[in-house]
């Protein structure tokens, strides 16, 4: 292969080597060896450095000739391509890129760190095989660090940990590792130790080969391999002993060898193989540290290829689904020869190509121009074009093979979580669950002529984002939009303006309250109407009682002897559900209720499905009112980092918002971490208020914790306001 490279503007020979490395690596992977494929997510708390780390990976693998740092208003980071991301300097939507490293293809998804966009993390982790969890070396484990960690654990994702920013003032690899042990897992073990401290960081000691990897010049990050500094040798030996002891726990033969002959008897190959086995088990985590702008990022890439799983390593290379008709279990192998099995995990609208469906192919081959089955709707769809995404850029390809990730153009009825498969071999994969949005606002276009355009724009945005909901309030006729937080809805309104050309007026944020019951009640619902001709008759008795928290609505049929015919019982359930969804005491959905239909009567001529549906609704209204109904409100888990001198003001402010302090911790540099719980209704505008009371030096993050009962005096005001 001949490569022509013209150096411009003083670009170094390093760029020539990087471009050559990229094309050679890409060619080497073209054999489609699944063992050399990695689907990796970059996940972390906001501002930990995920996007910058992704930029450095693209730079080191030859995909970019320089690292664009994330800066509000002028950001040039490849994966932060949206206008709103560049303006705010944050990641809002997940972005996929493909890199090549030492013969491996690495599909990387850079995910948001803000809790308002946690759905992007959820749906990405559903289809990924491994993850790199990035931590801010000055802060250690933060609130969203715990959230994304839980999400990765939910899907059984093997992880490695990268402690970023340890070169900055306050950055400390060892304290960050300690916080990982304290808040996430004791099974996190260093595989590299940093050389130097804060601004003097200049490399790492690799505990596998016991070599020092240092760099001389930050501009090109060339690593030099040498001996471990004398003042670190003892620390490195002790850390390696811990690493070896943890590794041999995965292999009985290796453990015997270790106990009989000591650490020296374990070869580097045996150590790497044992460590990989432990990482793939999903409960053991290797930890490294550095600077996400590029320093030591080669070692992060090595960890991805050496220890994180390929599609063949996850669940023995198998995907489990069910037959859409019979419900029987079906197993598909990660093999091109298997029937097509794929999952749509993200929808995006591209101004040039239209609707883009991001898919992960688990088995078989997806080819452009082919017909596939949408297992969710049961309809066949034709695949238009297939593209490999590079953030907001596309490379057209003819097919996607097993284990790979790409995007499809031309599918109409496909939504997030849809299974796409071979029409002759249908299968249904587990979908993706998303939390209900807790914040709502009313929105209307500034001009009447934009009404239709606004409805279309909101519909497209809701199609892309499963945590964004749109509905019309039946009483007021207003359009209500719901999201995960104020920032989420602010971004939606901004996108509505810039992408769909609609300027909108918005109301004040509204809390998504819920209703439930604390007691038990039985009620009769009887709908009787005579109008000269055929009448209407439906009569039911229903028992209402609390259900388990989070279990939702449950309908139990205990009719005996046919006092309510079978064909009328489903309408009764529909009447109950519709009434619960509309609320009883304040118009908010009633949750976690068990309704048992146990008696009733019917008329041979006058009974109908409608009559029994109305009877079910009447029984619900009466029964819920007599079962000690209460109002529930979303309570947020709040974490505030503040200098010690403002701690008293911060705590007093939380107490004034009906919040409660849960825990306080000391952080590096004399800062304090305050953990608290506070009702969402009292947190609108909190970020601005916190900045004001701390001279801009405190920061906060929050996530939905639970729905809790509203105090009676507050509930009375809410109900009175709703009843107006």
Secondary structure by P-SEA (a helix, b strand, c coil): cbbbbbbcccccaaaaaaaaaaaaaaaaacccccccccbbbbbbcccccaaaaaaaaaaaacccccccccccccccccccccaaaaaaccccbbbbbbbbcccbbbbbbbbbcccccaaaaaaaaacccbbbbbbcccccccaaaaaaaaaaaaacccbbbbbcccccccccaaaaaaaaaaccccccccccccccccccccbbbcccccbbbbbcccccbbbbbbcccccaaaaaaaaaaaaaaaaacccaaaaaaaaacccccccaaaaaaaaaaaaaaccbbbbbbccccccaaaaaaaaaaccccccccccccbbbbbccccccbbbbcccccccbbbbbcbbbbbccccbbbbbbbccccccccbbbbcccccbbbbbcbbbbbcccbbbbbcccccccccccccccccccccccccccbbbbcbbbbbccccbbbbbbbccccaaaaaaaaaaaaaaacccbbbbbcccccbbbbbcccaaaaaaaaaaaaacccccccccccccbbbbbbcccbbbbbbbbbbcccbbbbbbbbbbbbbccccccbbbbbbcccccccccaaaaaaaaaaaaaaacccccccccbbbbbbcccccccccccaaaaaaaaaaaaaaaaaacccbbbbbbbbbbbbbcccaaaaaaaaaaaaccccccccccccbbbbbbbccccccccaaaaaaaaaacccccccccccbbbbccaaaaaaaaaaaac
